[in-house]
Amino acid sequence: MAKVQKLVVDAGPLLTQSRDELKSAAEELYTTPEVLSEIKDETARQRLALWREELHIQSPSADAIKFVSAFAKKTGDATVLSAPDIGIIALTYDLHSKEGLKSAPQVFDPTMKVVEHQGHSQQTEEQTEEQAEEQPDQEESEKPEDDEWAVVKPKQKGRRKPAPKKIVPKEPEVEAAKEKKPETNDEEEDDDDSDWSDDGWITTENLKEQLEKDSAEMRPIDKPVSAALASRDFAVQNVCLQIGMDVINDNGLRVTQLKTFMQRCHACFHLLPMPKEGSSKQFCPRCGGHTLTRVTVTIGNGEIHVHLKANMQWKTRGDRYSLPNPQSRRARRAQHDDKVEYYAEDQPEYAKAVKLQQRKQRQNEKLIADWVGPSTGDSGASPFVGKRNMTSRVKIGRGRNANAS
């Protein structure tokens, strides 16, 4: 298996992988100052200090950060990426050769046919087939003989049956039973238990084999790679793969699976692409409800395949009670409840809140872009990305804790 020349490492591999495991996959190791600031564990920092000189700490260029941020908005991953995540992708973009990289993700054609696939297990398929075979027999047995009327018999409350008495056999019968008991019974039981425990169970011995068997999207590195990224974050992996850069997992295998996201209305099943500005919509443009969800889609044979969750249930928290009567602003202030709840896209207060949120986001991005720190050392981390600064959105309704007073 070929080695990676320059490997950009995220915080996850630095915490779980040793120095020898990382050096076996790459010749040079790189990371960003923001990633080092995320490692808070004292034991991990002491272990990292032993081979700190072999780890190149470098900040990405401003052009790379700008390109990755714009690309992540087009793929729909900008809402779940933090500033350190964008930083390691941008550093990989700086170190990677620009040949074969994409400037924009794949665009969906609205005229394509939409095919939905709902995830389900093999056991569910077998159960439905068995139920389909048994259904005609059940219909014949449950069919009424005379007419459509049925007599419902009330349940009769009977007395509890006394517990059965234990019958103790006599001593001669017990001795005879011991004589008839075969000697190999214990061995057969042990064999059955060993066979049952070995099949289908994941142990420490076969963990690596099961991971390689189940991950069909992983492939070994069979050609020289100039630069790659090692991260456990699926959004980070997806953006890198969409750009055309290489991503490897903890076992040193190359990740090849691509994912693209779209928004789908749970009420009217309307499908719309992620907006280019990065802020995903919160209300459906067709029915107007707050029922948009992010789904994974793939393109094949001129069709858009939508992959839905198995047994997905819509959360109805907060729908039990009616909304309170509207009050004036002065009355809300008297009750120390001056917060306005948003329930429609054309609500003037909602449009004002969206503009305010976008202005805060632009100011935050400007502060991060204007920060210029040293290229090495912990002090190079920007003070504006100390926390995971994800793209927040305006809260619709009462939020998660809807029944709170």
N, C-alpha and C positions, 0 to 999 in steps of 0.2 A: 504494500500500500504506500502510495506516494505521500510525501510530507507537504504541509503547507509552509510556504516561505514566511509569511507574516500573518499571525493569528491575533485578532482582536478579541479580548476576553471580557465577558460580562461579569457581574458580581456573583452570579450563581456558580459558574465553574471555579471561580477563585475560592469559594467557600467549601465546595465539595470535592474538587479535584486536587491532587497533590502536584508538586513541581515536576516529578518524573512523568506523570501521566500527561501533563500539558506539553512538556518538552518532547515527548514521543510523537505528538501529533503535529508539531510545528517547529521550525528553526528559530524564529523570533516571536516573542510575545509582546503584545501592545495592549494598553488600556487607557482610559481617560481619567483625569483627576476627579471628576464627578463620581465615577464608579468606586474609586478608593474611598471617597467620603461616605459611601453607602455602607461600607463594611464597619459595623459597630462592635462586633464581637471581639473581645480582648484576645481570646485564644487564636482566632483566625488572623488577627493583625500581627500577633507575635510569630505565627507560623509563616505569614507572608513576608515578614521582615528578614527572614533567613535567606531568601533568594530574591530580595527586592531589587538588587542590582541587575538581575537578568530580565526584569520586567521594564519595558520602555513605556514611560508615561508621556503621553502626547495629547494635546488638545486639537480638535478638528478645525479646519479652516471655516471662515464665515460663509464662503460660497457653497461649501459642502452642506453646512447646516441649513442654508436657505433652500438648496435643492431637495434635501431629504424631507424637510418640513412640507414643501409644496407637493412632493410625491406622495407622502403619507396622507395628505388631505384627499388626494384623488383616489387612493385605494380604500379609504374609509377607516384607516387605523389611527388617524391623528387624535381621535377622542380618547384613546386608551394608551397613548404613548406619552411618557414623561420626557423631560429635558435630558436626563442622562441616557435614556434609550435613543433619542435622536442623536445624541453625541457619539455613541459608539457606532451607530450606522454611518454617520458622516465620516468618522475616522476610517472605517472600512472602505468607504467610497474614495477617500484620499489615497489610501495605500493600494487600492485595487487598480488594475489596468483598465483604461476606459474603453477598450475594444469589446464590443458585444453588449455593452450596457444600454439599457432603455432609458429614454428621457420621459416617457409617460406610460402608465399602465394600459392594459387592454381595455378598449372602450366597448360597451355593450350596444348592440343594435336594438332599438325598441321594437322593430318588426319581427324579431326572433320569437319562436314559439317557446312558451314557458312550460316546463315539466317539473312537477313537485315530487320529491322523494321524502317520505317520512321514515325516519330511522326506527327499526324494530329488530328484535333479536330472533334468532333461529328457532328458539323454543316457542315464541308466539306464533310463527308460521305453522309449526307442527301442531299446535293446539287448535288453530283455526281450521286446519285440514281435517283433524279428527272430529271437531265439532260439526263441520259441514257434512261428514259422512254419517254421523249419528243423528243429524237433524231430521231427515225424513222419517226414521223410526220413531223419534220422539213425537213428531207431529201426528203420526198415525195413532200412537197410544194415547195422546192427549186430545184427540178429536172427539167431540161429544157425540153420543149415539142418537139422541132424540132431536134436540133443537139447540138453539144458542144459549138457552138459560142454564145456569149452573147453580147448584145449591152449595152454599158455603157453610161448612160445619164448624160450629164454635169449638175452640180448644177446651178440653176437659182437664181440669186440674186434679190430677190423681195423687195419691199418697206416694211418698218416696219409698222406693223399694229398699228393704233392708240389705245391708252389705253382705255379700256371700261369706259364709264361714270358711275358714281355712281348714282343709282336710289334711291331716298329718298322716302319712302312711306308716304302717307298722315297720318294725325293725327288720324282719326277714325280707320284706319287699324292698326296703332301702338297700340292703346288702346285695340283693339280686340285681338291682338296678346298677349298683357300682360294678358288679362283675360284668354285666353286659355292656358297660360303657367302653367304647374303643379307646385305645391308648393314643391314637394319632389325632384325636379330636382337637387338642390344643394346638398342634402344629398346623392343622387345616385352618383353624380360626386365625392363627398368626399370618398364614399365607394370604387368606382373604383380606385381612386388614392391610397387609403390605401392598397387595395389588390395588386395593381401593385407594390407598393413600398416595400411591405413586402416580396414578393417572389423573391429569387435570389440575394438579396442585403445583404452585410455584414455590420453590424452595430456594435457599441461598446457593445451592449448587447449580440449578438450571435457570437462575434469574436472567443471566446475560443471554442465554439461548432463547428464552421466551421473548425478551425485548427485541432481539434481532428477528425472530420469527413473526411477531405481531406487527412490526413496523416495516410495511412493504415500501414506504416512501423513503427509506434509508438505503443509501448505496455507498459502497466503499470508494475512496478517492483513488481513481486509477490513472490520473494524469496530473502533472504539476500545476499547482494553484498558486498564483502570486499573493493573494490575500483572501482571508476568510474570516467569518465571525462565529464565535462560540457563545451561544446564549440559549436560555431555556424559555424566554418570553416568546409566545407564539406570534404576537403582533410584530415583534422585532424580526423574527424569522421570515414572516410573510412579506414585509417591506423589502428586505434584502433580496429575497427570491424574485419579487416582482421587478426590482431594478436589474437583476441578472447577476448578482454577486453570490458567492458560495457561502453556505451555512453548514456547520458541523455540529453534531450532538456530543454528549459526554463520552460516548464510545468511540469517537473519532470517525463516525460515518457521516456522509454528506446527505443533507436533507434536500429532497427534490420535490416535495408536495407544495402546490400553489393554492392559495385560498383568496377569494375575492368576496367582498361583502356588498350587499344591497339592503335596502329597507323594504319591508313588507308589512302591509296593514293586516292586522289580525281580524279586523271586522269585515272589510270589503275585499281582501286579498289583492290589493293594488300593489304593484312592484315598481319601485323607483330607484334610480342609481343614487349613490352617495354624492352630495353636492361638492363642487370643486373647492369651495371656500373652506371646507373642513368641518363646519358646524352642521351636524346632521339635523334634519327636520324633526319636530316633536309632534306635529299634527299632520294627519293624512290630508293631502291636497284634494282627494276625491270625496271622502265622507266627512272630513273635518274632525274626526275623533282622535283622542290621544292613545292610539293603538298601534303605533309603528314599532316594529322590532327589527333588529339587525340579524340577517340570515346569511349563510354561506352559499355562494353560487359558483357554478362551474359552467364552462361553455364546451359543447361537444356536438358535432354534426349539425351545426347551425341552430342549436337549441340552447336555451338557458335552463340549466338544471338547478333547482332550488332544493337545498338539503335542510329539512325541518327537523326539529327535535322530536324524539320519541315520547309519546304520552305527555305532550305539552299542555299545561293547564294555565289559563290566564288568571292572574292574581286579582281577586275581587275585594281586597282589603279596603275598607272605608266606604263600600257601596251599600252597607246595611241601613244606614240612617240618611235622611234627607239633608240637603245643605241648609245652613241657617239663613234666615231672612236677611236680605241686604240692609246694611246700616250706613249711616253717614260717616264721614271721616271723623267728625267730632265725637260721635258715639263710640267709634272704635278706639279712639285715643283714651276715652274715659275708662274703657275696659282693658287698657294696656294691650290692645291688639290692633295695631296699626298696619299689620301686614295684609297685603292684597293677594288673594288667591286667583290663579289664572286657569281658565277652563276652555278658552277658545283662542284661535290664532289671530282673529280680527279684534281682540280685546285691546283697547288703547294702552292699558297698563302693561300688557304683555309685550307689545311692540317697544314700549319705552324701556322695559327691563332687558330685552334682548340687545338693544343698542348700548345700554350701559355695560352689559356683560362683554360685548364685543370690544368696547373701548378699553376695558380693564385688561382684556387678553392682548390687545395690540400694545398697550403700555408695558405689559410684562415681557412680551417677546422683544420689544425694543431694548429693555434693560438687559436682557440676557445677551442680545446681539452686540450691544455696546460694551459689554464687559470684556476686558483684555487682561488676562492674567499670565503668569509665567508658564512656560511649556512643560515644566516638570515640577514634581513635588506636590504635596497635599494642598499647599496654599494656592494652587492653580484653580481650585474649584470655585465656581461662581457663587457668591453669597445668595443669589436669587434662585438657585436650584437646590437648596439644601433639602427641601421636602419634595415629595413626588407631586409635581405641579401638573396634574392632568387637566385637560380642557373641561371645565365645569360648564353646566348648562343651567338654564332657568328652571326652578322647581315648579312643576305643574301640580295644581291642586294642593293637597296637604302633605304630599310627599309619602315616604314609606310609613311613618308613624301617623296614619291618617286618623285613627280613633283617639288620639291624645287630645286632651282638653286645651 
